Amino acid sequence: MSRVVLVTGVSRYLGGRMARLLTEAPGIDRVVGVDVVPPKLDIGGAEFVRADIRNPIISKVINAAEVDTVVHMGVIATPIQAGGRMSMKEINVIGTMQLLAACQKAPSVNKLVVKSSTSVYGAGPRDPAMFTEAMEPRHSPTSGWAKDSVDVESYVRGFARRRPDVAVTTLRFANFLGPVVETPMSSYFELPVIPTILGHDARLQFVHEDDGLAALQRAVQGDHRGIYNVAGDGILFLSQAARRAGRPMVHVPRFGAGTVGAIVRRLGLADFSAEQVRFLAYGRGVDTSRMRSEFGFEPQFTTEQTFESFIEGRELTKLVSPDLVEATEERLASALSVNGANNG
Amino acid sequence: MADARVIPIKGTQRKSKAGKKPAPKAGAKKTAAKNPAPKASRGSSGAAAAATAEELFEEVEHNPLPGTEAAPIPVSEKVAEFLAFLRRRVTGEYEIDEFGFDRELTDKVLSVPFRQLYKRWFRIETRGLENVPDEGGALIVCNHSGTIALDGIMTALAISDHHPAERSLRLLGADVVFQSPILSELARKSGATLACAPDAERLLKSGELVGVWPEGFKGVGKPYSERYKLQRFGRGGFVASAIKTGTPIIPCAIVGAEETYPILGNSKMMARLLGLPYFPITPTFPHFGPLGLIPMPSKWIIEFGEPIYTDNLDDSIDDDPMLVFNLTDQVRETIQHTLYKLLVQRRSIFM
């Protein structure tokens, strides 16, 4: 049986790499990538079709190529890349609706893999420490990318109900990070000074870009219906991550965070929406036992290693460098000694 | 940086700072002399480092007689250790668990002031520590009192400092703790998490010692006239969690915490204004301002009772509300009776 895979959002980094990976994977004959702009990166043996998933034309692409597996990676987290929040929402929500409508009408489709996000759990003070897939959000996201992800997942659930013959896998990824991938988190940690919310320290989990792609590939090649959280092991505190990146922090009170966020966004430095501010205050942890036991996936990178790989990959200059700290330690140690000698 | 708070300025016995009194310094000098400084570069100034380090560390050994069995750790090593700790803090090279528990920070910084309160102010006596298992999950259920929930911190210290296995007690905190800035951060880092069934079960399943105060605000915020009268034990959620995970419940009675800040009145208007569950009026608060935060030096006794085992119960039994209620009552009665017993034994509030 020949397999034809359709990848949406192929012109962005993860989509492009995914398409290339799948062309090299055994058992897959053809990979079709769609996006509104041509890919900048090499997508290998994958065919590129310039199509907008917000348009019914996507249906023709699916039917013409007799696509059996759809990998939906067209949910965008960065408004800057999408050209503003309005168009980001269009792409995410309307795009998903159109894509799923097309899939529903296409008899050849028998598998759907959706790249979702753990942001669907929201973030807030009444959250449990670790969310399992079965838990409902305690603070439902009301805006931004997280809200889009919630909407996307609800459309996917609707689709799964109407087409029970299609195996639907939804992967909820923690924040992607790695040497190359551009996410709200990567631009945040690249800021020269990291604004944090005063009196809060968020627990963060990261998934390495390689692990994320490997998980998606596993979902494409195997039969794993259901929803799975995907995240690297372990947790970093926001303050801990900032220190590891050697970045000084400035603590902003919660009520002033919106203003700082707006300035940062206006300068085009990082996406700092209201929902992002909430996440940076409360953080989130997800339980990955189902990823191991049922999905059978073992990430290569822990949260810590992912962050390390991000710092090394970007060649971030640590403003507070470990060498400097060590030198200070030495100096302090000898200063203390000298001081004592004078007293004695 | 917040880390700067690490330095406990006071010495243990001697209240003076090094450099003013000759005696302890001489001792420290000897320490360094008897134990050659580990690093050659600092060798010559080992004694000097020792003198200064007295300001930094309270447990400086000052009796380094030759031939002493347990060789005290050279002070210069302690300085080095302390600086290494600071370095790890600055560069973020430390570990936390998935709940955000930062063991090192808790042990070396957050607990330090409370250890002094524990030892010198409340002179806490612990009983029945052998009822707390050395390993495996267990749920410690205590009575709540004292306006500010010092009892939780003190029980955690009793176990981390005085139990032979030096276990960390993971506290379950109220919603309001995790809603307030700073407090929520400190709570997470000291190993606490939100009091909800998923978190309690997750901790118990991973073999942690969990502490719960099921009376909640009804307990801490009750007037002085109702001291040592246990309030309703929540909805018995803690019992259901223990049954589900098959972990023992250890009833724990705390005497003395009721007298730390006796609540004479409660200003409902102030509470509503500040969004607090209650606004206490004590003999010293709020009219003496921050001075009112100084607790009464009451004598505390913490008694851990015999464990109530739940692993012999059927797993599906947590669906049986009657059994959960009965078990809740059993725990509550045990604590109430232990409280009465301890109160009779106590000579006075302060002794």
HADDOCK unambig.tbl for C-alpha pairs under 7 A between the chains (distance, minus, plus):
assign (segid A and resid 125 and name CA) (segid B and resid 178 and name CA) 5.34 0.50 0.50
assign (segid A and resid 125 and name CA) (segid B and resid 179 and name CA) 5.29 0.50 0.50
assign (segid A and resid 126 and name CA) (segid B and resid 175 and name CA) 6.37 0.50 0.50
assign (segid A and resid 128 and name CA) (segid B and resid 194 and name CA) 6.65 0.50 0.50
assign (segid A and resid 128 and name CA) (segid B and resid 196 and name CA) 6.99 0.50 0.50
assign (segid A and resid 128 and name CA) (segid B and resid 198 and name CA) 6.64 0.50 0.50
assign (segid A and resid 128 and name CA) (segid B and resid 199 and name CA) 5.97 0.50 0.50
assign (segid A and resid 129 and name CA) (segid B and resid 99 and name CA) 5.69 0.50 0.50
assign (segid A and resid 129 and name CA) (segid B and resid 199 and name CA) 6.23 0.50 0.50
assign (segid A and resid 199 and name CA) (segid B and resid 181 and name CA) 4.44 0.50 0.50
assign (segid A and resid 199 and name CA) (segid B and resid 182 and name CA) 3.87 0.50 0.50
assign (segid A and resid 199 and name CA) (segid B and resid 185 and name CA) 6.42 0.50 0.50
assign (segid A and resid 200 and name CA) (segid B and resid 181 and name CA) 5.70 0.50 0.50
assign (segid A and resid 200 and name CA) (segid B and resid 182 and name CA) 6.05 0.50 0.50
assign (segid A and resid 200 and name CA) (segid B and resid 184 and name CA) 6.99 0.50 0.50
assign (segid A and resid 200 and name CA) (segid B and resid 185 and name CA) 5.41 0.50 0.50
assign (segid A and resid 201 and name CA) (segid B and resid 185 and name CA) 5.81 0.50 0.50
assign (segid A and resid 203 and name CA) (segid B and resid 100 and name CA) 6.82 0.50 0.50
assign (segid A and resid 234 and name CA) (segid B and resid 97 and name CA) 6.86 0.50 0.50
assign (segid A and resid 234 and name CA) (segid B and resid 98 and name CA) 6.06 0.50 0.50
assign (segid A and resid 235 and name CA) (segid B and resid 96 and name CA) 6.87 0.50 0.50
assign (segid A and resid 235 and name CA) (segid B and resid 97 and name CA) 6.68 0.50 0.50
assign (segid A and resid 235 and name CA) (segid B and resid 98 and name CA) 5.54 0.50 0.50
assign (segid A and resid 240 and name CA) (segid B and resid 92 and name CA) 4.69 0.50 0.50
assign (segid A and resid 241 and name CA) (segid B and resid 92 and name CA) 6.78 0.50 0.50
assign (segid A and resid 243 and name CA) (segid B and resid 90 and name CA) 6.24 0.50 0.50
assign (segid A and resid 243 and name CA) (segid B and resid 91 and name CA) 5.06 0.50 0.50
assign (segid A and resid 243 and name CA) (segid B and resid 92 and name CA) 5.01 0.50 0.50
assign (segid A and resid 244 and name CA) (segid B and resid 91 and name CA) 5.32 0.50 0.50
assign (segid A and resid 244 and name CA) (segid B and resid 92 and name CA) 5.05 0.50 0.50
assign (segid A and resid 246 and name CA) (segid B and resid 91 and name CA) 6.87 0.50 0.50
assign (segid A and resid 322 and name CA) (segid B and resid 91 and name CA) 6.41 0.50 0.50
assign (segid A and resid 325 and name CA) (segid B and resid 87 and name CA) 6.49 0.50 0.50
assign (segid A and resid 329 and name CA) (segid B and resid 83 and name CA) 6.13 0.50 0.50
assign (segid A and resid 333 and name CA) (segid B and resid 80 and name CA) 6.88 0.50 0.50
assign (segid A and resid 336 and name CA) (segid B and resid 49 and name CA) 5.96 0.50 0.50
assign (segid A and resid 336 and name CA) (segid B and resid 52 and name CA) 6.58 0.50 0.50
assign (segid A and resid 337 and name CA) (segid B and resid 45 and name CA) 5.51 0.50 0.50
assign (segid A and resid 337 and name CA) (segid B and resid 46 and name CA) 6.90 0.50 0.50
assign (segid A and resid 337 and name CA) (segid B and resid 48 and name CA) 5.15 0.50 0.50
assign (segid A and resid 337 and name CA) (segid B and resid 49 and name CA) 4.11 0.50 0.50
assign (segid A and resid 338 and name CA) (segid B and resid 45 and name CA) 6.87 0.50 0.50
assign (segid A and resid 338 and name CA) (segid B and resid 48 and name CA) 6.83 0.50 0.50
assign (segid A and resid 340 and name CA) (segid B and resid 48 and name CA) 4.16 0.50 0.50
assign (segid A and resid 340 and name CA) (segid B and resid 49 and name CA) 5.60 0.50 0.50
assign (segid A and resid 340 and name CA) (segid B and resid 51 and name CA) 5.68 0.50 0.50
assign (segid A and resid 340 and name CA) (segid B and resid 52 and name CA) 5.12 0.50 0.50
assign (segid A and resid 341 and name CA) (segid B and resid 45 and name CA) 6.71 0.50 0.50
assign (segid A and resid 341 and name CA) (segid B and resid 48 and name CA) 4.54 0.50 0.50
assign (segid A and resid 343 and name CA) (segid B and resid 19 and name CA) 6.02 0.50 0.50
assign (segid A and resid 344 and name CA) (segid B and resid 48 and name CA) 6.78 0.50 0.50
